[in-house]
Amino acid sequence: MPTKTIAHHPLLLLVLICLGLGIYKAVTLACISNDSVTFLECAEHIKSDPVEAMKSHYQPPGFPAAILLAETIMESVTGRLSVQQKVIAGQIVNLLCRIIAVGFLYGIFLHFGTRKTAFINTLLVILIPAYADNGSDVLSDWPNLMFMTVGFFCCLK
């Protein structure tokens, strides 16, 4: 029985590259952006007063609510959260959304081409510097892209 190498599983290889690059970029991030602070503040506001948070913030509450969920899970494990741990919770949410988006992007590219072109196109999306940087910060770009790719993928099937 022949053994399969990782080359026979292009989606797994793409996820590993995305995960590795995402962790590297998150660890080497020196300072989060102003928008990241807005999302973290909105998550904190949702925790104290959800209705008022939805009225007062111009951002949709989905991404801050996901950050709040990650913070709650982390807080149950570690106890009280520091600001850095809240940033890490936001980065984890962003990285998970990025991995899901990459999987569905590969499926979309596979629908329109071969395995090789789908792999190359998805790899290029992963490696684009602006996308890689946005994937390591606490920004809603990748969660938005995740929902768009899932929706488009569902339209193809």
C-alpha positions in Angstrom: 0.0 0.0 0.0 1.6 3.3 -1.1 2.0 6.0 1.4 0.7 9.4 0.5 2.8 12.5 0.9 1.6 15.9 1.8 1.8 16.8 -1.9 -1.3 14.6 -2.4 -3.2 16.8 0.0 -2.9 20.3 -1.3 -5.6 21.8 0.9 -3.8 20.5 4.0 -0.5 22.0 2.8 -2.2 25.3 2.2 -3.8 25.3 5.7 -0.4 24.5 7.2 1.3 27.3 5.3 -1.6 29.7 6.3 -1.3 28.6 9.9 2.5 28.9 10.0 2.5 32.3 8.3 -0.3 33.6 10.5 1.3 32.5 13.7 4.7 34.0 12.6 3.1 37.3 11.6 1.0 37.5 14.8 4.1 36.8 17.0 6.2 39.4 15.2 3.4 42.1 15.2 4.9 45.1 17.1 1.7 47.1 17.5 -1.9 46.6 16.6 -3.7 49.1 14.4 -6.3 51.7 15.5 -9.1 49.7 14.0 -8.0 46.7 16.1 -8.4 48.8 19.2 -11.9 49.8 18.0 -12.9 46.1 17.6 -11.5 45.2 21.1 -13.3 48.1 22.7 -16.5 47.1 20.9 -16.1 43.5 22.2 -15.7 44.9 25.7 -18.8 47.1 25.3 -20.8 44.2 24.0 -19.9 42.4 27.2 -21.3 45.1 29.4 -24.2 46.4 27.4 -24.9 44.6 24.1 -27.8 46.7 22.9 -26.0 50.0 23.5 -22.9 48.6 21.9 -24.8 47.8 18.7 -26.4 51.2 18.6 -23.2 53.2 19.4 -20.5 51.4 17.3 -20.5 51.9 13.5 -19.1 48.3 13.0 -21.3 45.2 12.7 -21.2 43.3 16.0 -20.3 39.9 14.6 -16.5 40.2 14.7 -16.4 41.8 18.1 -18.9 39.2 19.4 -16.5 36.4 18.1 -13.6 38.1 19.8 -15.7 38.3 23.0 -16.4 34.5 22.7 -12.7 33.8 22.3 -11.9 36.0 25.3 -14.5 34.2 27.4 -13.0 30.8 26.5 -9.5 32.1 27.3 -10.7 33.7 30.5 -12.2 30.4 31.7 -8.8 28.7 31.1 -6.4 31.4 32.4 -8.5 33.5 34.8 -8.3 37.3 34.4 -7.2 38.5 30.9 -4.6 41.1 30.3 -4.8 43.4 27.3 -2.2 41.3 25.5 -4.3 38.2 25.9 -7.3 40.1 24.6 -5.3 41.0 21.5 -4.3 37.3 21.2 -7.9 36.3 21.4 -8.7 38.6 18.5 -5.8 37.3 16.5 -6.9 33.7 17.0 -10.4 34.6 15.7 -8.9 36.3 12.7 -6.6 33.3 12.0 -9.4 30.8 12.3 -11.5 32.9 9.8 -8.5 33.1 7.5 -8.0 29.3 7.5 -11.7 28.8 6.8 -11.6 31.4 4.0 -8.5 29.7 2.5 -10.3 26.4 2.4 -13.3 27.8 0.6 -11.1 29.8 -1.8 -9.4 26.7 -2.8 -12.8 25.1 -3.4 -13.8 28.0 -5.6 -10.6 28.0 -7.5 -10.9 24.3 -8.0 -14.4 24.7 -9.4 -12.9 27.0 -12.1 -9.6 25.2 -12.8 -7.4 22.3 -12.1 -5.9 21.2 -8.7 -2.6 22.8 -9.7 -4.1 26.2 -10.6 -6.3 26.2 -7.5 -3.3 25.5 -5.3 -1.2 28.2 -6.9 -4.0 30.8 -6.8 -4.8 30.0 -3.2 -1.1 30.1 -2.3 -0.8 33.5 -3.9 -3.7 34.8 -1.8 -2.1 33.5 1.3 1.3 35.1 0.5 0.2 38.5 -0.6 1.9 40.8 2.0 -1.1 43.0 2.7 -3.4 40.0 3.2 -0.8 38.3 5.4 -0.5 41.5 7.5 -4.2 41.9 7.9 -4.5 38.3 8.9 -2.2 38.9 11.9 -3.9 42.0 13.2 -7.3 42.2 14.8 -9.1 43.4 11.7 -12.4 42.2 10.1 -11.0 41.8 6.6 -10.5 38.0 6.8 -13.8 37.4 8.6 -15.6 39.3 5.9 -13.8 37.4 3.2 -14.6 34.2 4.9 -18.3 34.9 4.8 -18.1 36.0 1.2 -16.2 32.9 0.1 -18.5 30.6 1.9 -21.5 32.3 0.3 -20.0 32.2 -3.1 -19.0 28.6 -2.7 -22.6 27.7 -1.7 -23.8 29.4 -4.9 -21.5 27.3 -7.0 -22.8 24.0 -5.6 
